[in-house]
Amino acid sequence: MFTARGKRSAAVVGLIAAATIALSACGSSNPLSEPSDAGESAGSGDTIVIGSQAYYSNEIIAEIYAQALEADGHEVDRQFSIGQRDAYMPDVESGAINVFPEYTGSLLEYISKDGVTVTSPDDVYKALQEALPDGLTALDFAEASDQDSYTVLKSFAEENDLKTIGDLKNVTTPLTIGAAPEFEQRPYSPAKAKEVYGVDLAFSATGPTTLESLLAGQIQVADIYTADPAFKTEDIVALEDPENLIISSNVVPIVSSDIADEVSGVLNAISAKLTADELVSLNVLSTVDQKSPKDIAKQWLTDNDLL
């Protein structure tokens, strides 16, 4: 089920943390075992350590970064599938990991202590730049995003002339949106959609069966992440959000500030060409065609004249 990126359980994160501690205790050559050395070597033009979440889409982007930097003459150490933010952010902040593909809105919500009030792509990016810990830099963000959406069947959109979330208020039949249980408390909840767009929506906690419930007609609207392969494999469409009800979460490289100038040309060129539609296509190559991140990244970079 692709309705969310799949939050790691506490047990899994615990195992990841334990494994990292074990590596450090063994004095291995893993750059994560010596954060200060890893950061210094990257800054001096040596090995650049690239991390990724334990999430196939994020790993594909990280591999794209890695291959492009290698083609630019850099030595790269891949530290992929290392968990979610609680597991990897300490190493990103320390400089043990020098490059990480992130998502603007999601990361801003994670690091902001006073809450987040901005939602548009540019405003979120600006706030993220200001909120990042010292030593970290956000390079250019891509059009590609991985964020919540109000999604409907294409046939339903055509029958009711739906293009935006606000158009839902013109539907005369009752509407129900399905999502994970916590969606009802989010800043882009059905109650907020009513406030911003004047839309009346009942809520159903469909959880991991959200997509199936939408396809079966059990709900009329679904919260599906915008990079979900289902946008290519199923007849669904995300409604436009002109009022930015939903916080934008564009793909963005987060890098150690001491190598920002060194890698910005390569990584910004990637962001300039990574569109929302292409990210979905890359994810289809992974989940449907079962291609490896290495092969997917190489083909995308080649197709976009970045290798």
C-alpha positions in Angstrom: 0.0 0.0 0.0 1.5 3.3 -1.0 -0.8 5.9 0.8 2.1 6.9 3.0 5.9 6.5 3.1 5.6 3.8 5.8 6.6 5.0 9.2 9.2 2.7 10.9 8.1 1.1 14.1 10.0 1.9 17.3 11.3 -1.6 17.2 12.9 -1.3 13.8 14.4 2.1 14.6 15.8 0.6 17.8 17.5 -2.2 15.7 19.0 0.4 13.4 20.3 2.4 16.3 21.7 -0.7 17.9 23.4 -1.6 14.6 25.0 1.8 14.3 26.3 1.6 17.9 27.7 -1.8 17.2 29.6 -0.6 14.1 31.1 2.2 16.2 32.2 -0.1 18.9 34.0 -2.3 16.4 36.0 0.6 15.1 35.0 -0.1 11.6 35.8 2.1 8.6 32.1 3.1 8.3 32.2 6.9 8.1 29.3 7.1 10.5 31.6 5.8 13.3 33.7 8.9 13.1 31.4 11.9 12.4 34.0 14.6 12.7 36.5 12.9 10.4 33.8 12.2 7.8 32.8 15.8 7.7 36.4 17.0 7.4 37.3 14.6 4.6 34.2 15.6 2.6 35.0 19.3 3.1 38.5 18.8 1.8 37.3 17.2 -1.4 37.6 13.5 -0.4 34.8 11.1 0.3 31.3 12.5 0.3 28.9 10.4 2.4 25.4 10.2 1.0 22.5 8.8 3.0 18.9 7.7 2.3 15.8 6.8 4.2 14.6 3.2 4.3 12.2 4.0 1.5 12.7 3.0 -2.1 11.8 6.4 -3.6 14.3 8.2 -1.4 17.0 5.7 -2.2 16.5 6.2 -5.9 17.0 9.9 -5.5 20.1 9.3 -3.3 21.5 7.0 -6.0 20.9 9.7 -8.6 22.9 12.2 -6.4 25.7 9.6 -5.9 26.2 8.7 -9.6 26.1 12.3 -10.6 28.7 13.3 -8.0 30.9 10.4 -9.0 30.7 11.4 -12.7 31.8 14.9 -11.5 35.0 13.3 -10.0 34.0 12.9 -6.4 34.5 9.8 -4.3 31.2 8.7 -2.8 30.3 6.5 0.1 26.6 5.3 0.1 24.9 4.9 3.5 21.4 4.0 2.3 18.3 2.6 4.0 19.4 3.8 7.4 15.9 4.5 8.7 13.7 7.5 9.3 14.6 11.0 10.6 15.2 10.1 14.3 17.8 7.6 13.1 19.7 9.6 10.5 19.3 13.3 11.4 22.0 13.2 14.2 24.5 12.0 11.7 23.4 14.6 9.1 23.8 17.4 11.7 27.2 16.1 12.9 28.6 15.9 9.3 28.9 12.1 9.4 26.5 12.2 6.4 27.2 15.0 4.0 24.3 14.7 1.5 20.7 13.6 2.1 17.6 13.8 -0.2 14.9 15.4 1.9 11.4 16.8 1.6 10.9 20.5 2.4 7.7 20.5 4.4 8.2 17.2 6.2 11.7 18.2 7.3 10.5 21.7 8.4 7.8 20.1 10.5 10.4 17.8 12.0 12.8 20.5 13.1 10.5 23.4 13.9 9.9 23.8 17.6 7.2 26.5 17.3 5.1 24.8 14.6 4.7 25.6 10.9 2.4 28.2 9.5 3.6 28.4 5.9 2.5 26.0 3.2 3.5 27.2 -0.3 6.6 25.8 -1.9 8.7 29.0 -1.8 7.6 30.0 1.7 8.3 26.5 3.1 11.7 26.5 1.5 12.6 29.9 2.9 11.4 28.8 6.4 13.4 25.6 6.1 16.6 27.5 5.2 16.1 29.6 8.3 15.3 26.7 10.5 18.1 24.3 9.5 20.7 23.7 12.2 24.1 25.4 11.8 26.3 23.5 9.4 23.5 22.4 7.1 22.5 24.0 3.8 19.4 23.4 1.7 20.2 23.5 -2.0 17.6 24.1 -4.8 14.4 22.2 -4.4 12.8 20.2 -7.2 9.3 20.4 -8.6 9.0 16.7 -7.6 7.3 16.3 -4.2 6.1 13.5 -1.9 3.3 15.0 0.1 -0.4 14.4 1.0 -3.0 15.1 -1.6 -6.8 15.1 -2.1 -7.1 12.4 -4.8 -10.1 11.1 -6.7 -10.8 8.7 -9.5 -10.3 10.2 -13.0 -13.8 9.1 -13.9 -15.2 10.9 -10.8 -13.3 14.0 -11.7 -14.6 14.0 -15.3 -18.2 13.4 -14.2 -18.1 16.3 -11.7 -15.8 18.6 -13.5 -13.2 18.5 -10.7 -9.8 20.2 -11.1 -9.2 21.7 -7.6 -10.1 20.7 -4.1 -12.5 23.6 -4.0 -14.5 22.1 -6.9 -15.6 19.4 -4.5 -18.1 21.8 -3.0 -20.1 21.6 -6.2 -20.6 17.8 -5.9 -24.2 17.2 -4.8 -23.8 13.7 -3.4 -22.2 13.0 0.0 -18.4 12.8 0.0 -16.0 10.9 2.3 -12.3 11.2 2.4 -10.2 8.2 3.5 -6.8 8.4 5.0 -4.7 7.3 8.0 -6.3 8.0 11.3 -4.0 10.9 12.1 -5.1 12.7 9.0 -8.2 14.0 10.8 -5.9 16.0 13.1 -3.6 17.4 10.4 -3.6 21.1 9.3 -5.0 19.9 6.0 -7.8 17.8 7.5 -11.4 17.7 6.3 -12.2 20.4 8.8 -9.5 22.7 7.3 -10.7 21.9 3.8 -14.1 23.1 4.9 -12.6 26.3 6.3 -10.4 27.0 3.3 -12.4 25.7 0.4 -16.0 25.4 1.7 -16.0 21.6 1.1 -18.0 19.2 3.2 -16.2 15.9 3.7 -16.9 13.0 6.1 -13.8 11.2 7.3 -13.0 7.4 7.2 -9.9 6.0 8.8 -9.0 3.7 6.0 -5.3 3.4 6.8 -3.4 1.0 4.6 -6.4 0.2 2.5 -7.0 3.8 1.4 -6.1 3.3 -2.3 -8.2 0.1 -2.5 -11.1 1.8 -0.8 -10.9 4.6 -3.4 -10.7 2.2 -6.4 -13.6 0.2 -5.0 -15.8 3.3 -4.7 -16.1 3.0 -0.9 -14.8 6.5 -0.5 -14.8 9.4 -3.0 -11.6 11.2 -2.0 -8.3 9.7 -0.7 -5.1 11.0 0.8 -2.4 9.6 -1.5 1.2 10.7 -1.5 2.0 12.6 -4.7 4.9 10.3 -5.6 2.9 7.1 -5.3 3.2 4.8 -8.3 -0.6 4.5 -8.4 -0.7 7.8 -10.2 0.8 6.0 -13.2 -0.7 2.5 -12.6 -4.3 3.4 -11.7 -6.9 5.9 -13.1 -6.6 8.5 -10.3 -5.8 12.2 -10.2 -4.6 14.5 -7.4 -6.8 17.6 -7.2 -5.0 20.9 -7.5 -4.5 22.9 -4.3 -4.3 26.6 -5.3 -4.7 27.9 -1.7 -1.9 25.6 -0.5 -4.0 23.9 2.1 -1.5 21.1 2.2 2.1 21.9 3.2 4.4 21.5 0.2 7.1 18.8 0.5 9.4 19.2 -2.4 12.5 17.1 -2.9 15.5 19.0 -1.7 19.2 18.1 -1.2 20.4 18.8 2.4 24.2 19.1 2.5 27.0 19.9 4.9 27.6 23.6 4.5 31.4 23.1 4.1 30.8 21.2 0.8 27.8 23.2 -0.4 29.8 25.1 -3.0 31.5 22.0 -4.1 28.3 20.0 -4.9 25.7 22.6 -5.6 26.3 22.7 -9.4 25.7 19.0 -9.7 22.8 18.6 -7.3 21.0 21.8 -8.4 21.1 20.6 -12.0 19.3 17.4 -10.8 16.6 19.4 -8.9 16.0 21.5 -12.0 15.1 18.4 -14.0 13.3 16.2 -11.4 9.6 16.8 -12.0 6.6 15.4 -10.1 5.7 13.2 -13.0 9.2 11.9 -13.4 9.5 11.0 -9.7 6.3 8.9 -10.0 7.7 7.2 -13.1 11.0 6.4 -11.3 8.9 4.8 -8.5 7.0 2.7 -11.0 10.3 1.4 -12.3 11.1 0.3 -8.8 7.8 -1.2 -7.6 6.3 -2.5 -10.8 9.3 -3.2 -13.1 11.5 -4.3 -10.1 14.6 -2.4 -11.4 17.4 -1.6 -9.0 18.0 2.0 -7.8 21.4 1.8 -9.5 19.9 1.0 -12.9 17.0 3.5 -12.5 19.4 6.3 -11.5 21.8 5.7 -14.4 19.0 5.7 -17.0 17.4 8.8 -15.6 20.7 10.7 -15.5 21.5 9.5 -19.0 18.1 10.5 -20.4 18.5 14.0 -18.9 22.1 14.5 -20.1 23.5 14.6 -16.6 26.0 11.8 -17.1 
